[in-house]
Amino acid sequence: MQFINNLLLDMELDPRLVEFLSNIIKVLLIGLICIAANLITKRIVIRLITRIVTNSKVKWGKIILDRQVFRKLSHIVPAVIIYSFATTFPSFETSIEKLAVIYIIIVSLIFIQSLLNALNDIYQTFEISKVKPIKGYIQVVNIIIFTFGFIIGISNIIGKSPIILLSGLGALSAVLMLVFKDSLLGLVAGIQLTANDMVRVGDWIEMPKYGADGDVIDITLNTVKVQNFDKTITMLPSYALISDSFINWRGMQSSGGRRIKRPLYIDTSSITFCSEEMIEKFMQVHYLSDYIIHKEREIAEYNAKNEIDRNNPVNGRALTNIGVFRAYISNYLKNHHGINQNMTLMVRQLGHSEHGLPLEIYAFTNSVLWGDYESVQSDIFDHLFAVAPEFGLRVFQNPSGADLRIMAEESGNKALIGERSY
């Protein structure tokens, strides 16, 4: 740089003009050096690193390239060059060095953030990431690093030691806790969620208070992202999963069976004792023949032992159509290909209500997939609705508009017949 000054002075120019021109030439020369260094770094060094990583067998190399970790680090080269040439301008040396250091700090923070994000992407390629995600912890590290970077930058500008600024953070702790309240709550919640294995990426959770009903697709420091089954996205505060209750369906999904718990309401006026004709008809039913034979023998032995007069159907024991229907449903479920036979299976009566007698099916499908579950459940109830009349039973239903219209027409027809009879 001194060579430029000497060259201009040899041209016998005005010293003030020499100083002005030399500064311009120095700036242009340093700018050209920075541009050349930047081009060499990006066009040669970065391409060489990219080729080496691409040709290597390291699986996570592409992740680092996608996050542009090396490219972001290359931006530090021009700043280092400018910092090195700061002594060329004695009047502005301190200012140039401070600005260069600030730029280096910013580039370093961006590089570290990109590196941490790449680390999280690499971690997500392992199965354990679904059980113990680290994205929240990485965000905490980012906050800490950015905080220290900000402190170092400020200390560089004011020319004071970072320790002095750090010592003043105690007085700002209340303000920081207020500003970073959600982050602190999210950090504590994230640790509890992970330590207690309360929720994982891929879990189906249900939280009606927040309108969430779907799969967890992301867990961060402050939020848990849920994709609902209607493809909408619900963002839940992490600490809400600690302070409020929610349903996690992971247990059902890992059990291998999904529960069917639905009643079939029977009109009680259709419940009756089985006649001989009905018993003969039930004997022809594949799932009932063994049951009828066994039950008839048991009832006959009981009535004979107790010398019960069966001329009155009230006396002793007898088969009822509702009991036979319940046995049929139980045997039907035991032979259904979609029902898990290793889990609880029962058909039970619930308390009678104004809607009739509830006959509840309690069983588990052998698939936890929603589509398969609904298909099996619909198949079962389609069949039961269709076969109920074969047992002399009516499924209860409140009168509809069509029923009331038919009743009105029948009443009108009877009244008209009555008038004509007179």
C-alpha positions in Angstrom: 0.0 0.0 0.0 3.0 2.3 0.7 4.1 1.6 -2.9 0.9 3.3 -4.2 1.6 6.5 -2.1 5.2 6.6 -3.4 4.1 6.1 -6.9 1.6 9.0 -6.8 4.1 11.2 -5.1 6.7 10.5 -7.8 4.1 11.9 -10.2 4.5 15.3 -8.4 0.8 15.5 -7.6 -0.6 17.6 -4.8 -0.1 15.7 -1.4 -3.8 16.2 -0.6 -4.8 14.8 -3.9 -2.3 12.0 -3.5 -3.9 11.0 -0.2 -7.4 11.1 -1.7 -6.4 9.1 -4.8 -4.4 6.5 -2.8 -7.3 5.9 -0.5 -9.6 5.3 -3.4 -7.1 3.0 -5.1 -6.6 1.1 -1.8 -10.4 0.7 -1.3 -10.7 -0.6 -4.9 -7.8 -2.9 -4.5 -9.0 -4.4 -1.3 -12.5 -4.7 -2.9 -11.0 -6.6 -5.8 -9.0 -8.9 -3.4 -12.2 -9.6 -1.5 -14.2 -10.4 -4.7 -11.4 -12.6 -5.9 -11.1 -14.4 -2.6 -14.9 -14.9 -2.5 -15.0 -16.3 -6.0 -12.1 -18.6 -5.3 -13.8 -19.8 -2.2 -17.2 -20.4 -3.8 -16.1 -21.5 -7.3 -13.2 -23.7 -6.3 -13.1 -24.6 -2.6 -16.8 -25.0 -2.1 -17.2 -27.0 -5.4 -14.3 -29.2 -4.4 -15.8 -29.9 -1.0 -19.2 -30.5 -2.6 -17.7 -33.1 -5.0 -15.8 -34.8 -2.2 -18.9 -35.0 0.0 -21.1 -36.2 -3.0 -18.7 -38.9 -4.0 -18.2 -40.1 -0.4 -20.4 -42.8 1.1 -21.4 -40.7 4.1 -25.2 -40.6 4.3 -25.4 -37.3 6.0 -23.2 -35.4 3.6 -26.1 -34.4 1.4 -27.9 -32.9 4.5 -24.9 -30.7 5.2 -24.9 -29.6 1.5 -28.6 -28.9 1.5 -28.2 -26.7 4.6 -25.4 -24.8 2.8 -23.1 -25.0 5.8 -19.9 -24.5 3.9 -21.3 -21.8 1.7 -22.4 -19.7 4.7 -19.0 -20.1 6.3 -17.3 -18.9 3.1 -18.8 -15.4 3.7 -16.3 -14.9 6.5 -13.4 -14.7 4.1 -14.0 -11.1 2.8 -14.5 -9.9 6.4 -11.1 -11.4 7.5 -9.4 -9.7 4.6 -10.9 -6.4 5.4 -9.9 -6.8 9.0 -6.4 -7.6 8.0 -6.1 -4.4 5.9 -7.6 -2.2 8.5 -4.2 -0.8 9.4 -4.0 0.6 5.9 -6.4 3.4 7.0 -5.0 4.6 10.3 -7.7 7.2 10.8 -10.5 4.6 10.4 -8.6 1.5 11.7 -10.7 1.1 14.8 -14.0 1.6 13.1 -13.1 -0.8 10.3 -12.0 -3.5 12.7 -15.2 -3.2 14.7 -17.4 -3.4 11.7 -15.4 -6.4 10.4 -15.7 -8.2 13.7 -19.4 -7.5 13.9 -19.8 -9.0 10.4 -17.6 -12.0 11.4 -19.8 -12.6 14.5 -23.0 -12.4 12.4 -21.6 -14.8 9.8 -20.4 -17.2 12.6 -23.9 -17.2 14.2 -25.5 -18.0 10.9 -23.0 -20.7 10.3 -23.5 -22.3 13.8 -27.3 -22.1 13.3 -27.1 -23.9 10.0 -24.7 -26.5 11.5 -27.1 -27.2 14.4 -30.1 -27.5 11.9 -28.0 -29.9 9.9 -27.3 -31.8 13.1 -31.0 -32.0 13.8 -31.7 -33.2 10.2 -29.1 -35.9 10.6 -30.5 -37.0 14.0 -34.0 -37.3 12.4 -32.8 -40.0 10.1 -32.5 -42.3 13.1 -35.6 -44.0 14.6 -34.8 -42.7 18.1 -35.7 -39.2 16.9 -39.4 -40.1 16.9 -39.1 -41.1 20.6 -36.7 -38.4 21.8 -36.7 -35.3 19.5 -33.9 -32.8 20.1 -35.3 -29.9 18.1 -36.4 -28.1 21.2 -32.9 -28.4 22.8 -31.2 -27.2 19.6 -33.5 -24.1 19.7 -32.4 -23.5 23.3 -28.7 -23.8 22.2 -29.5 -21.3 19.4 -30.9 -18.8 21.8 -27.9 -19.1 24.1 -25.4 -18.8 21.3 -27.3 -15.8 19.8 -27.4 -14.2 23.2 -23.7 -14.5 23.7 -23.0 -13.4 20.2 -25.1 -10.3 20.8 -23.2 -9.5 24.0 -19.9 -10.0 22.3 -21.0 -7.7 19.4 -22.1 -5.0 21.8 -18.9 -5.3 23.9 -16.9 -4.9 20.6 -18.8 -1.8 19.7 -18.4 0.0 23.0 -14.9 -1.4 23.6 -15.7 -3.0 27.0 -15.2 -6.5 28.2 -18.1 -9.0 27.7 -17.8 -9.9 31.4 -19.0 -6.4 32.3 -22.2 -6.9 30.2 -22.7 -10.5 31.6 -22.5 -9.2 35.1 -25.3 -6.8 34.3 -27.6 -9.6 33.2 -28.6 -10.2 36.8 -30.4 -6.9 37.0 -32.2 -7.8 33.7 -33.2 -11.3 34.7 -36.8 -10.2 35.5 -37.1 -8.6 32.1 -35.6 -11.6 30.3 -37.9 -14.0 32.1 -40.8 -11.9 31.0 -39.6 -11.7 27.4 -38.7 -15.3 27.2 -41.5 -16.6 29.3 -42.9 -18.9 26.6 -39.5 -20.2 25.7 -38.7 -21.0 29.4 -42.0 -22.7 29.9 -41.5 -24.6 26.6 -38.1 -25.7 27.6 -39.3 -27.1 30.9 -42.3 -28.7 29.2 -40.1 -30.2 26.5 -37.8 -31.8 29.1 -40.9 -33.3 30.9 -42.5 -34.5 27.6 -39.3 -36.2 26.6 -38.3 -37.6 30.0 -41.8 -39.0 30.6 -42.2 -40.1 27.0 -45.6 -38.4 26.9 -45.7 -37.5 23.2 -43.6 -38.4 20.1 -43.6 -37.3 16.5 -46.1 -39.5 14.7 -48.4 -40.0 17.7 -52.1 -39.4 17.3 -53.2 -37.0 20.0 -56.6 -35.5 20.8 -57.0 -32.2 22.6 -60.5 -30.8 22.2 -59.7 -27.6 24.1 -57.4 -26.5 21.3 -59.3 -28.2 18.4 -56.4 -30.7 17.9 -57.2 -34.2 16.6 -54.5 -35.7 14.5 -50.9 -36.7 14.2 -47.9 -34.9 15.8 -45.6 -33.8 12.9 -43.2 -31.6 14.8 -42.1 -30.8 18.4 -40.2 -27.5 18.9 -39.2 -25.5 21.9 -42.4 -23.5 22.1 -45.0 -25.4 20.1 -46.2 -28.9 19.1 -47.5 -29.0 15.6 -50.4 -31.3 15.0 -51.8 -32.1 11.5 -55.5 -32.8 12.0 -57.3 -35.4 10.0 -58.9 -32.7 7.8 -55.4 -31.7 6.9 -55.5 -28.5 8.9 -52.6 -27.6 11.2 -53.0 -26.9 14.9 -50.2 -25.3 16.9 -50.2 -26.3 20.6 -48.1 -24.6 23.2 -45.7 -27.1 24.6 -46.5 -26.3 28.2 -50.2 -26.9 27.4 -49.5 -30.6 27.1 -48.2 -30.5 30.7 -50.8 -28.2 32.3 -53.9 -29.6 30.4 -55.1 -33.1 29.7 -54.9 -34.7 26.3 -55.5 -38.1 24.8 -52.6 -40.0 23.2 -53.7 -42.9 21.1 -50.2 -44.4 20.9 -51.2 -47.2 23.3 -54.1 -48.2 21.0 -51.9 -48.1 17.9 -49.2 -50.3 19.6 -51.7 -52.8 21.0 -52.7 -54.2 17.6 -56.4 -53.7 18.2 -58.9 -50.8 18.1 -62.0 -50.9 20.3 -65.5 -51.2 19.0 -68.0 -50.1 21.7 -71.4 -49.5 20.1 -74.9 -50.5 21.2 -77.8 -51.8 19.1 -81.1 -50.6 20.5 -83.8 -53.3 20.5 -87.5 -52.4 20.7 -88.6 -54.1 24.0 -92.1 -54.8 22.6 -90.5 -57.3 20.2 -88.8 -59.4 22.9 -90.6 -62.7 23.6 -90.1 -66.4 24.5 -89.0 -68.6 21.6 -91.7 -70.8 20.1 -91.1 -74.3 18.8 -91.1 -73.0 15.3 -88.5 -70.3 16.2 -86.3 -72.9 17.8 -86.5 -75.2 14.8 -85.6 -72.2 12.6 -82.6 -71.2 14.8 -81.4 -74.8 14.7 -80.7 -74.2 10.9 -78.4 -71.2 11.7 -74.8 -72.1 11.4 -73.6 -70.1 14.5 -76.5 -71.3 16.6 -77.0 -75.0 16.2 -74.6 -76.1 18.9 -75.8 -73.3 21.2 -79.5 -74.3 20.8 -78.8 -78.0 21.4 -76.7 -77.3 24.5 -79.1 -74.7 25.9 -82.2 -76.9 25.3 -80.7 -79.8 27.1 -79.7 -77.6 30.0 -83.1 -76.0 30.3 -84.9 -79.4 30.0 -82.7 -80.8 32.8 -83.4 -77.8 35.0 -87.1 -77.9 34.5 -87.3 -81.7 35.0 -85.2 -81.6 38.1 -87.4 -78.9 39.7 -90.6 -80.4 38.4 -91.7 -77.2 36.8 -95.1 -77.1 34.9 -94.3 -75.7 31.5 -97.9 -75.3 30.5 -97.5 -71.8 31.7 -94.5 -70.2 29.8 -93.9 -68.0 32.9 -92.8 -71.1 34.9 -89.2 -72.3 34.8 -86.6 -71.5 32.2 -87.1 -70.9 28.5 -85.2 -69.5 25.6 -85.9 -65.9 24.5 -85.3 -64.4 21.1 -83.1 -61.6 22.6 -80.9 -64.2 24.4 -80.6 -66.3 21.3 -79.7 -63.1 19.3 -77.1 -62.2 21.9 -75.5 -65.7 21.6 -75.6 -65.4 17.8 -73.8 -62.0 17.8 -71.1 -63.4 20.2 -70.5 -66.4 17.9 -70.6 -64.2 14.8 -67.9 -62.0 16.3 -65.8 -65.0 17.3 -65.7 -66.1 13.7 -65.3 -62.7 12.1 -62.0 -62.2 10.3 -61.7 -58.6 11.3 -62.0 -59.1 15.1 -59.0 -59.6 17.3 -59.7 -62.9 19.2 -56.9 -62.3 21.7 -58.5 -59.2 23.2 -61.7 -58.6 25.2 -64.9 -59.7 23.3 -68.4 -59.6 24.8 -72.0 -58.8 23.9 -73.8 -57.3 26.9 -77.1 -55.7 27.8 -77.0 -52.2 29.2 -79.7 -50.4 31.2 -83.1 -50.1 29.5 -83.9 -46.5 28.4 -86.6 -44.7 26.4 -84.7 -45.8 23.3 -85.2 -49.5 24.0 -82.8 -52.2 25.3 -79.2 -51.5 24.4 -77.3 -54.6 23.2 -73.7 -53.4 23.3 -70.9 -54.9 21.2 -67.6 -54.7 22.9 -64.7 -56.0 20.8 -61.4 -55.0 19.2 -60.5 -55.1 15.5 -57.3 -56.7 14.5 -56.2 -53.6 12.6 -55.6 -50.1 14.1 -55.9 -48.3 10.7 -58.8 -46.0 10.6 -60.1 -47.2 7.3 -59.9 -50.9 8.2 -61.5 -50.1 11.6 -64.5 -48.3 10.1 -64.9 -51.0 7.4 -65.0 -53.8 10.0 -67.4 -51.9 12.3 -69.8 -51.0 9.5 -69.7 -54.6 8.1 -70.7 -56.0 11.6 -73.6 -53.6 12.1 -74.8 -53.9 8.5 -75.2 -57.6 9.2 -76.8 -57.2 12.6 -79.4 -54.7 11.4 -80.3 -57.1 8.6 -80.6 -60.3 10.7 -82.4 -58.8 13.7 -85.9 -59.3 12.1 -85.0 -63.0 11.6 -85.1 -63.3 15.4 -88.4 -61.6 15.7 -86.7 -58.4 17.0 -87.1 -54.8 15.9 -84.4 -52.3 16.1 -85.7 -49.2 17.9 -86.1 -45.9 16.0 -88.0 -42.8 16.8 -91.0 -42.2 14.4 -90.0 -40.3 11.4 -92.1 -37.9 9.3 -92.9 -40.7 6.9 -94.1 -42.9 9.8 -96.4 -40.1 11.1 -97.8 -39.6 7.6 -98.6 -43.3 7.2 -100.2 -43.3 10.6 -102.3 -40.3 9.7 -103.3 -41.9 6.4 -104.3 -45.1 8.1 -106.4 -43.2 10.6 -108.1 -41.3 7.8 -108.8 -44.5 5.9 -110.3 -46.1 9.0 -112.5 -43.1 9.7 -113.7 -43.1 6.0 -114.5 -46.8 6.2 -116.4 -46.1 9.4 -118.5 -43.4 7.8 -119.3 -45.6 4.8 -120.4 -48.4 7.1 -123.1 -46.2 8.4 
